[in-house]
Amino acid sequence: MPSSQQQQTSSTPWQDRLAEVCREYQIQAPHFQIVSDRRGGRTAWSSIVTVYGKRIEARYWYDGRNITNAREDAAEAALNWLSTQANLTTNW
């Protein structure tokens, strides 16, 4: 099948779920920030997401080709944090 006819599918399930949860609970949409750290001759990349007034860092650092993974990592961490908030009930 030619690439122009291929249907795009979501490859960001944690980010998509986080945005969906924020909409469901009527809280501000998540805001992602990409951060870098020079390590020797290479640069490592990570992400920080701000959600419900809290800055949550991704757990790991990634190669530049994997910045989406950094955002997914931060989104997963944010969902885990949100699930511990007493004033939000969890359905995810």
N, C-alpha and C positions, 0 to 999 in steps of 0.2 A: 504494500500500500504506500503510495507517495506520502511524504512527510506532510504535505499541505492538507491531506485528508485525515491524518491521525488526530484523534481527539485528545486534548490535553486533560490529564487527570491530576488531581491534587497530590503533591508530594510533600506537603507540609501539614500532616494531620494534627500535630500538637499546637501549631500556631492557629490553625483553623478552629480547633476545639476551644482554645483560649479566647479567641475573638467571639465565638458563639456564646460561651459562658458569660463573657462581659456584657454582651447584648441581652442575654436572658435575665441577668441580674441588674440590668440598667446601670452599669458602672462604666466609667470611661474606657474606651478601647485601649488595648495594650500598646505601649510605645517601645519599640526596640531600638537599641543603640549597639553598634558594632564597635568593639574595642580591639586594640592590637598591643602586642608586647614584643619588642625586638629581643630575640634570643640567639646570640651568636650571629651567624650569617643568615639567619632566617627570621621570619616574623610569624608569631602565633596570633590567632584571632579567636575572639570569644564574643559573647553577647550579654547585654543586660536588658531586662525588660522591666518597665514600670507599669504596675497594675494595682489598682485599688490603693494608690498612694505609696506603694512599697517598691523599692528597687530590688530586683532579684537577679542574681548573676547565674549564668550557665555554670555547670559543674566543671566543664573541661575546656581546654584550649584546642584549637583546630588549625590545620593547614589552610592556607588561603583558598584552596579549591573547595573547601567544605564549610563555608560561612553559613550556608543554610542549616547545616547540622548544629552550628552554634546557636542559631535562633530557635531551632527545634528543642535543643537542650534547655535553653532559658524558658521557653514556653511550657515545657513539661514541669520544670521546677516551680514555675508560677502556679500552674494548676494544682500541684501538690500543696503548695503554700495556701492557696485559696481554700482548699478542702479542709484546712485546719481552722479556718475562721469561724467562730461561733455564730456570727450574725449572717452567715451564708450557709444555706443547706446545700448538700452536694447531691448531684444527680449524674455525675460523670465518673 
